[in-house]
Amino acid sequence: MEYILFFETWIILAILFACLEIFVPGGILLNLGIASLLVAIGVQQEILDTWIITLTTWFILATFLLVVVYFVTQRYFPGETTIENIYEEVDIYGKSVLVLEQIGPGTQPGRVEYQGTTWSALSDGSIIEAGRHAAIVCKENISLVVEPTK
């Protein structure tokens, strides 16, 4: 365990971690390299004189750097996150559709054209003739519920 107390060991580790950062991006290995460099300085100045203190210092420095760099990068370099509407029903409400097959009477389904394709459609029980326009009220399973536009 004597090699842990050598200045050269920690310099080689710092260089190795910095070089490995090229192959494993993300900043983690660079932080480990910086912690190794700081421990190398402590070993050279004879502040760290036992292998237990040296390794403990390295672990504490590495953890501290990881946490600090994480919060700094999150604050100044936030990721591009957008939260869009995840409920399709809200987006389709009130959209106009063309009735292709008569809808109704009662619960008799028909067909409408919406977004370039045809959908099964239901109404509130009233008859909606083919060729008319209707507005989407909601979506029920794989059918659209529509009402006639006035």
N, C-alpha and C positions, 0 to 999 in steps of 0.2 A: 504494500500500500504506500510505499515511499514515493512512487511516481506521482501520486496525487498532490504531493507537496512541491513538485517541480513547476517552476514558472513556464518552462517550455511545453509541458503537457497541456496547460490551459490555453496557451497561445495556439497550439496545434488544433485543439478542440474548437477554439473560436473561429479559426480559418476554415476548418472542416465544416462546421455548421453554416458559416456564411456561404461557402461554395455549394453545399447541398441545398440551400435555399433556391438556387437556380432550377433544380430538378423537382423540388417540392415547394411550390409557391404558397404563400399565405402568411408569411411573416413569423411563423412559430419558430422555425429553425434560426432565423436571424436573431430573434429574442434570446434563444439559447446561446447563440454565439456572443451576444453582448454580455450576457450573464457570465459566460466563460472568460471574457476579456476583463470584466470587473474583478472576478476571482483571481485571475492572473496578476492583476495589479496588487491585490491584497496579499497574495503569496510572495510577490517580489518585495513588498514593503514589510514583510514578516508580521503582518497583522493576523494572518491566518496561519497558525503554526501546527495544528493537528489535522489529521484527515477527517475527523468527525466534524469539526468546525468548518472546514473547507467545503465539504459536501453539503452540509446544512446551509451554509451561506449561498452556495450555488443554487440549491433548490428554492430557497426563499427569494433570491434575486430573479430567478427564471419565472417563478409564479407571479411575483410582483410586476415584472415587465409584461407578462402576458395579459394580466388583468388591466394594467394601465393602458397599454397600447390598444387593447380591445375597446375600452371606453372612449379613448381619444379618437380612434378611427370611426367609431359609431357616431360620435358627435359631429365631427368635421367632414366625414365622407359617408353620409347615409346612403343606403342602397336605394335603388329605384323601386319603390313599392307603391302599387296603386290597388286600391280596393274598389272594384267595380260592383255593379249590381249583380248579385248572384241569383236573384229571383226573376226568371224570364217572364213570369206573369205580369210583373210591374212594367216591364218594357213593352209588352204587346198590348196592354190595355188601351182601348180606343183606336187602335190601328184599323184602317179601312181595308176590307177584303171584297173580292168579287165573288158572288155566289155562282157556282157552275151548275149545281144540281139543286133542285128545290129542297128547302129545309122545312120540315113540318108536314102536316099538322101534328100536334102532340110531340112525342119524342122521336119522330121519324128523322133520322140523320140525313144530311145532304153533304155536298162537297163545296169547298171554297178554295180560292187560290190565295196563298199568302207566302211571301218570300220565295217566289219562283217555283213553288210546288203546290200540290193539292192536299188539302186536309179534310178529314171528316169533321163535320160541323153540326152542332145542335143549337136550338133556339129555346126561347122561353115558352114554347108551345104554339106560337103564332107561325103563320106560313110566310116564308121569305122566298119569293120567286127567283128562278134562275135569271141571271143577267143584271140583277140589282146589286147595289153595294150594301154592305153591312159593317158594323163595328164590332170588334172583338171585346167581349166582356171579361172572359177568363179562359183558362185552359183546364179541361177536365180529362185526366189521363192523356190519351192521344187525340182527343177531339177538342176543337175550339168551340166555345160557347159564344154565339154572336147575337146581336140584336139589329133589327132593320134601322138604317139611317133615314132620317126624315128630310 
